[in-house]
Amino acid sequence: MGERLYSEHEHFLTDVIFGKPVFVTHYPKEQKAFYMLVEEDGTVGATDLLFPGIGEVVGASEREYRYEVLKERIVECGLDLSEYQWYLDTRRFGTCQHSGFGIGLERLMRYITGMENIRDVIAYPRTPGNAEF
């Protein structure tokens, strides 16, 4: 299904080709997590929002709700089925179609402020007192 999309490719898309934020969709199922919804064409219901100079800022996906498909994906990914029985049970005993997303707040702040280093925009630095304001 093509080659994996690495951070170098993401930067090429955002920095060289488009020069602005880009949504990437229709990832091959082999490139994403087992819990993402598998579409009929072998891609997953997922999208990443990539920003120039930063990379992925938002990742989102529909979750696989079909018990048998989810079970097959766990095995395909080489994971131990017994360790994911609790997760399969969430589908076996009832679920609804749903989605989720995550946003890298520090990455977004870095893009907005133009800061070079992500450490300069972390709200709670690991070494208190080292940030100059």
Disulfide bonds with the S-S distance in Angstrom:
none
